[in-house]
């Protein structure tokens, strides 16, 4: 099991991957990706009980579903660095004939991806469906999912959230990336959603807050608490408070880098703030 | 001319229910989901036999499609059930991304398709669903004609890996296909041999085509009737073989002529053997309230309409 320093080193390297991937093709979504780097590293390195090799059915292991598919850079980097496909393949992000499509898909057969996402609001339903199949298969493993906070404006989420509580789907931990930003600005300016805790609780979920969503130890602690709450008849929601663009000072606390790539100079600054740890791809 | 006997009117949705009941007994991986229409979809028996494999999702079709996509991960074969309108148009993007693009083994089973839903009117009568579904890469599209064929198709699609749209309806219609006929996806069935015209029909229009053939025979016109239960993948060979003999064709469907079976047939013909074609279909319109028979008459979707279309196409034949 890696220690905290090793996880932090990996996180730094993942940030470099994200910046270099979107810079190379001058497209992609660095802001949300950077904000979730610690979460993905913790999830794939520590939290999930997963097999080294990939098969679609994933019987006998924890599964993860990414609903806000636009943060594919962090997903791809962590999948590659967790051994699902060669790290060099990160070079092909968003290029023609690549398995690393702009948004994640099963269509090109990329190991680690179990459903396409990008059109928002569909991940809750898919993850809950996978959790139901785990129960039918008497598989005690957990389903993890990640959703954007702005994404919760899509109505389908609430159909799934209502269903899961009503049907005691208690083998799922769904995390909301609470960065408070979306494309057009602050979530509170675009369409304020009020208290997400109150909403999830009203729908019958148990809610865990992780206030320091960019701190690996806080994530590990919060997710361990979330896991301890599974199997008790209620689905579990984690409200993960993150900073969009975390780790690159000029990208932080703004929606400006939601879907914009850094230029050469900005890339250099970003990389200087995140010195190479495990080796670039 | 070979004739067919109606063994008693039955609804195609009950054929679906019977097929699902049988699958429940023979295939432990089959699960069923329904959006508050268990009685309408005839899913009661499956639910009673296998409560642990039945999922009532409430009035939430988008969630139902997503749940079904997720349930395939781990090896289940989900069958979703609601009306055709709510199975397609309402959830198009969910089907597109979570099912079709993700290559999930989901069977979207849709009742109350077309005008024959009747009195509920246009909000519930979809005439665009074949088009919507056939445009999705990888989607198989099936429209069955009677109870027996719907039951057989329901059983057959469980063995096919990949997304399927299975379309059937509400009214009791003639049941005439053999009870023991196996269902082969993509394989058209020639019902009668004929020399003068090919009539390719799908769904409720197949029986109407057989009725039309009797009238045409009295007029000295020999019609070759093809039951084309699978619209995608289309049995190109069956169509091309038949028109190479008859030199003209009528297509018949309970659907808009835009995007339906007729257009698929026209594409095959224009590429391989341009042939005069007439369309028995709705003419880019919504439906309305009425009895199924009244609606099929008003919108030109019955045996009478097929006879007229045949007479028109025969005049165009070279």
Interface residues (C-beta under 8 A of the other chain):
Chain A: X56 X57 X58 X59 X63 X65 X105 X106 X107 X114 X115 X116 X117 X118 X119 X122 X123 X124 X125 X126 X127 X128 X129 X130 X131 X132 X133 X134 X136 X137 X139 X155 X156 X159 X160 X162 X163 X166 X167
Chain B: X31 X52 X53 X55 X57 X58 X60 X62 X63 X64 X65 X66 X67 X68 X69 X70 X71 X72 X73 X74 X75 X76 X78 X93 X94 X96 X97 X98 X101 X102 X103 X104
